[in-house]
Amino acid sequence: MGICLRPDSEPAGQAAREVALRLKERGVEVHADPNAARWLELPACPRAELATRTELLVVLGGDGTLLAVAREAGAVQVPILGVNQGALGFLAEVAPDEVQGALDPILAGEFETVSRMRFEVGAEREGEPLGGHLALNDAVLTRSELSRVLDIETFIDDVAVTTYHGDGLIVATPTGSTAYSLSAGGPILHPALDALVLTPICPHTLTQRPIVLPPTACVEARVILREGRAQLTVDGQEGWTLEHGDRVTVRRSKHPVQFVVSPFRSRFDVLRSKLRWGAD
């Protein structure tokens, strides 16, 4: 079993020691990413390699740590258990005091996993690729600090949709629908759905509203700049600086992420807690 850790977090490090001790008592071999290795006094193993060497990854940190681990695991379909070291997260649904209770059914082989859709995000300039990433949450096109209105010519399956005028555009997965897209006025999608959400950021035309698309849709966005540059960010962690005429493509990946289902709460429990539904 692999343990991945949020960098520079003493609570996460202490929790990792407790998890590793419990696993070793049960005769389970433990491997650690570079962040966890110094707490567990084990050889450090890159996360990409860790995903191929283990049958499950325990991620202790927060949603940002879990996003990073999922990206670095790449196409490997290793189940991931997210343990949030603060308040409950949208992705890391297990609380610190629930870790041991979550591990027992896992070690007994009595646990469920859910498949979460991901995107393949790519960018090119004058026909030459700038790079590509897998996205679990979203791909976000935004204007730079010095640019004014950002125009984004948008196509779906090579059919022109519109030119968005504003601060940018979000292409979100169902998992990412509760992230930046929600803050920008996008809808909440159940994570079991296969769909894409286009959410404009502060559109200058109020009739430009979020759109939900089928999973087969390929979104292409062409950046039109009046001045300055634009930014493409994937899951809030990776990305590129874009220039006038650069193109971005977003399509469903063949490699989803497998998450271990929390035995303590449903998805709607998480939404009620995070969004304070029904609170006075």
DANOR-V632188 format. One line per field, one symbol per residue. ss: DSSP state (H for helix, E for strand, - for the rest). phi: phi as a letter, one per 20 degrees, with the letter a starting at -180 (. if undefined). Layout:
BEGIN
ss: ???
phi: ???
END
This chain:
BEGIN
ss: -EEEE----HHHHHHHHHHHHHHHH-----EE-HHHHHHH---E--HHHHHHH--EEEEEE-HHHHHHHHHHH-----EEEEEE---------EEHHHHHHHHHHHH-----EEEE--EEEEEEE--EEEEEEEE--EEEEEE------EEEEEEE--EEEEEEEE-EEEEE--HHHH-HHHH-----------EEEEEEE---------EEEE----EEEEEEE----EEEEE---EEEEE----EEEEEE----EEEE------HHHHHHHHH-----
phi: .dcdcfflcfgffffffffffffffemefdccfgfegffdlcffcgfffgfeeceaddddrbfffffffffffmefeefcdedeecfgdfdeeefgedgffffgfffemdbdccedfcdddccbclndfeqbbeceeadcdcfffeeefddcfdcclmdfdadfdreqbdddegfffedggffenfeedffffdaccecfdlfedfeedgcddffefdeccdeddeamcccdcdlmccrbeddgnfdcccbfefcfdddfffedbeffffffffelfnff
END
